[in-house]
Amino acid sequence: MDDVIDLGCSIALVGCLALVLGSHAVASVAAGRILAAKRVEREQGLPVVGKAPMHAVYRALVPLARALVALRVSANAVTLISIVLAVCAAIAFGYGRLGVGAVVACASALADALDGMVARESGTASRAGRILDTTVDRYVDALLLGGLAVHVRADAALLVLVLAAIVGSFMVSYASSVERELGVTESPAVVPMRRAHRLAYLLTGATLGPLAAQVAGKGTPNGGLFPILVAAFAIAVLGNVSAIRRLAAVARAEPTAGPPAPAPDSHPTEVDHAAPPVSEGARR
């Protein structure tokens, strides 16, 4: 029965994505141009499929974001909902319920996209909200892969693979922080492994898991795990390689000139303790 539920969840998720993409395509044809959100255009496209799914999902979320604003649901509340959903998805992954986990993890990812939209629509964007959002993102990354790690804990090789994916995920975020701190631009030659890419790999692998299990049959060990393990492998390899290459590029980059040091006998009477504003487009 559990396998049937997982399979049904995967099929429903694929169907919803097809509906969103189809609606976006029809709307673009009706408008006589490809509908593209400026905010999405600033982001890097997903592997293989590019930005088309990102534009379609963004356009579908706009009415929902406006509805949440009308209902006076705060952006921070949406952010906290995303981590609650991530906990539920991690539990599902831990029990090997990949289809159920994929649906809940997808809902968590959508909530993460919605919080920023709600903040902008309501005019409540703030430094504290961005910090909360970024912090929750790190917990969500750890939860989803951590749930998978719990499921494969009996197999040392698979456990090491998932742990390497967790390290790769956090190293990408760390490399981005170092780049921002030192004012170095990411090299375009580095293979991207942003959070959107990692979620795309993981959600695709989880969604395809129950379908792969049906194709492989019950006699194939880990047949349903194969797609999500491939996703974890991609995150582990590309994430760590990308982070190391970016950190190496930062180490080779010319240091930025800092403010001149005050003279030994100077006594400044006013010190600005305000931290520089956090960029809304900060990379993760």
C-alpha positions in Angstrom: 0.0 0.0 0.0 2.9 2.4 0.8 4.4 1.8 -2.6 1.1 2.6 -4.2 0.9 5.9 -2.3 4.5 6.8 -3.2 3.8 6.0 -6.8 0.6 8.1 -6.8 2.5 11.0 -5.2 5.2 10.9 -7.9 2.7 10.8 -10.7 0.7 13.7 -9.2 3.9 15.8 -8.8 4.8 15.1 -12.5 1.3 16.0 -13.5 1.3 19.3 -11.6 4.6 20.3 -13.1 3.3 19.4 -16.6 0.2 21.5 -15.9 2.2 24.5 -14.7 4.5 24.3 -17.7 1.6 23.9 -20.1 -0.2 26.8 -18.7 2.9 29.0 -19.0 3.4 27.9 -22.6 -0.3 28.7 -23.5 -0.1 32.1 -21.8 3.2 32.9 -23.6 1.6 31.9 -27.0 -1.4 34.1 -26.2 0.8 37.0 -25.3 2.8 36.6 -28.5 6.1 36.4 -26.5 7.8 34.3 -23.9 6.6 35.5 -20.5 9.7 36.0 -18.4 10.0 37.5 -14.9 12.9 39.9 -14.5 13.7 38.4 -11.1 14.1 34.9 -12.6 16.2 36.3 -15.5 18.8 37.3 -12.9 19.2 33.7 -11.7 21.2 30.9 -13.3 19.1 28.4 -15.2 18.6 24.8 -14.1 20.7 22.0 -15.6 19.4 20.8 -19.0 16.0 22.5 -18.9 17.2 26.1 -18.4 15.0 28.8 -17.0 11.6 27.8 -18.5 10.4 25.8 -15.4 11.6 28.6 -13.2 9.6 31.2 -15.1 6.5 28.9 -15.1 6.6 28.2 -11.4 7.3 31.9 -10.5 4.3 33.0 -12.6 2.1 30.4 -10.9 3.2 31.5 -7.4 2.4 35.2 -8.0 -1.4 34.9 -7.3 -0.7 32.7 -4.3 1.7 35.3 -2.9 -0.8 38.1 -3.4 -3.5 36.0 -1.7 -1.2 35.4 1.3 -0.6 39.2 1.6 -4.4 39.8 1.4 -4.8 37.3 4.3 -2.1 39.1 6.2 0.2 36.1 6.4 3.7 37.4 7.0 6.8 36.4 5.0 8.5 35.1 8.2 5.5 32.8 8.8 5.9 31.4 5.3 9.6 30.9 6.0 8.8 28.9 9.2 6.2 26.8 7.4 8.9 25.8 4.9 11.2 24.4 7.6 8.2 22.5 9.2 7.5 21.0 5.8 11.2 20.1 5.4 11.1 18.2 8.7 8.1 16.2 7.5 9.9 15.5 4.2 13.0 14.4 6.0 11.0 12.0 8.1 9.4 10.6 4.9 12.8 10.2 3.3 14.1 8.5 6.4 11.4 5.9 6.1 12.1 5.4 2.4 8.8 7.1 1.3 10.4 9.0 -1.6 7.2 9.9 -3.4 5.6 11.3 -0.3 8.8 13.0 0.6 9.1 14.5 -2.8 5.7 16.1 -2.6 6.3 17.6 0.9 9.8 18.7 0.0 8.4 20.4 -3.1 5.9 22.2 -0.9 8.8 23.3 1.3 10.7 24.6 -1.7 7.7 26.5 -2.9 7.2 28.1 0.5 10.8 29.2 0.4 10.2 30.9 -2.9 6.9 32.4 -1.6 8.4 34.1 1.5 10.4 36.5 -0.6 7.5 37.2 -2.9 5.2 37.9 0.1 7.8 40.2 1.6 8.1 42.2 -1.6 4.4 42.3 -2.3 3.7 43.5 1.3 6.6 45.9 1.5 7.9 44.1 4.6 11.3 43.0 3.3 13.9 43.4 6.1 17.4 42.4 7.1 16.0 40.2 9.9 13.8 38.5 7.4 16.6 37.8 5.0 18.7 36.4 7.8 15.9 34.1 8.9 15.4 33.0 5.3 19.0 32.2 4.7 19.3 30.4 8.0 16.2 28.3 7.3 17.6 27.4 3.9 20.7 25.9 5.5 18.5 23.8 7.8 16.3 22.7 5.0 19.3 21.5 3.0 20.6 19.5 5.9 17.2 18.1 6.7 16.4 16.7 3.2 19.8 15.1 2.7 19.8 14.1 6.4 16.6 12.2 6.0 18.1 10.3 3.1 21.2 9.6 5.2 19.1 8.0 7.9 17.4 5.8 5.3 20.7 4.4 3.9 22.6 4.3 7.2 22.9 0.5 7.1 25.1 0.8 3.9 28.4 2.5 4.7 29.2 3.4 1.0 25.8 5.0 0.5 26.0 6.8 3.8 29.4 8.3 2.8 27.9 9.4 -0.5 25.0 11.2 1.1 27.3 12.8 3.8 29.6 14.0 0.9 26.5 15.6 -0.7 25.7 17.4 2.6 29.3 18.7 2.8 29.1 19.8 -0.9 25.9 21.6 -0.2 27.3 23.6 2.7 30.7 24.2 1.0 28.9 25.9 -1.9 27.2 28.3 0.5 30.5 28.8 2.3 32.2 29.7 -1.0 29.5 32.2 -1.8 29.9 33.8 1.6 33.7 34.1 1.1 33.2 35.7 -2.3 30.8 38.2 -0.9 33.1 39.0 2.0 36.1 39.7 -0.3 34.1 41.2 -3.2 35.2 38.6 -5.7 32.9 37.8 -8.6 32.3 34.1 -9.3 34.1 32.7 -12.3 31.7 31.8 -15.2 33.8 28.7 -15.9 32.8 27.1 -12.6 29.9 24.6 -12.9 27.0 26.2 -10.9 25.5 24.3 -8.0 23.3 26.9 -6.4 20.5 26.0 -4.0 18.0 25.9 -6.9 20.2 23.4 -8.7 20.6 21.2 -5.6 16.8 21.2 -5.0 16.2 20.4 -8.6 18.5 17.4 -8.5 17.1 16.1 -5.2 13.4 16.6 -6.0 13.8 15.0 -9.4 15.6 12.0 -7.9 13.0 11.6 -5.2 10.1 11.9 -7.7 11.6 9.4 -10.1 12.3 6.9 -7.3 8.9 5.2 -7.1 8.7 5.1 -10.9 12.1 3.5 -11.1 11.1 1.0 -8.5 8.2 -0.1 -10.7 10.4 -0.5 -13.7 13.1 -2.3 -11.8 10.7 -4.6 -9.9 10.8 -5.8 -6.3 13.7 -8.1 -7.0 16.2 -5.3 -7.6 17.8 -4.0 -4.4 17.8 -0.2 -4.1 16.1 0.0 -7.5 13.9 2.9 -6.3 16.8 4.6 -4.6 18.9 4.8 -7.8 17.6 8.2 -9.1 18.0 10.0 -5.8 21.4 8.5 -5.2 22.5 9.8 -8.6 21.2 13.2 -7.5 23.2 12.9 -4.3 26.3 11.9 -6.3 25.9 15.0 -8.5 25.5 17.3 -5.5 28.5 15.7 -3.8 30.9 15.9 -6.8 29.7 19.1 -8.5 29.1 20.9 -5.2 32.5 20.2 -3.7 34.4 20.7 -7.0 32.6 24.0 -7.6 33.3 25.2 -4.0 37.0 24.3 -4.2 37.4 26.0 -7.6 35.7 29.1 -6.4 37.7 29.3 -3.2 40.9 28.8 -5.3 39.8 31.7 -7.5 39.2 33.9 -4.5 42.7 33.0 -3.2 44.2 34.1 -6.6 42.2 37.3 -6.9 43.7 40.7 -6.2 42.7 41.9 -2.7 40.4 44.9 -2.6 41.8 48.1 -1.2 40.5 48.8 2.3 39.9 52.2 3.9 43.1 54.1 4.8 44.4 53.6 8.3 44.0 56.6 10.6 47.2 58.4 11.7 48.6 57.4 15.0 47.7 60.7 16.6 44.3 61.0 15.2 41.2 60.7 17.5 38.1 60.2 15.4 35.1 61.7 17.2 32.4 59.7 15.3 32.4 56.1 14.4 29.8 54.5 12.1 28.9 51.2 13.6 26.2 50.4 11.0 26.9 47.2 9.0 26.7 47.4 5.2 23.3 46.5 3.8 22.7 42.9 2.8 22.2 42.6 -0.9 18.8 41.2 -1.9 20.4 39.2 -4.6 23.0 37.6 -2.4 24.1 34.3 -3.6 23.5 31.1 -1.6 
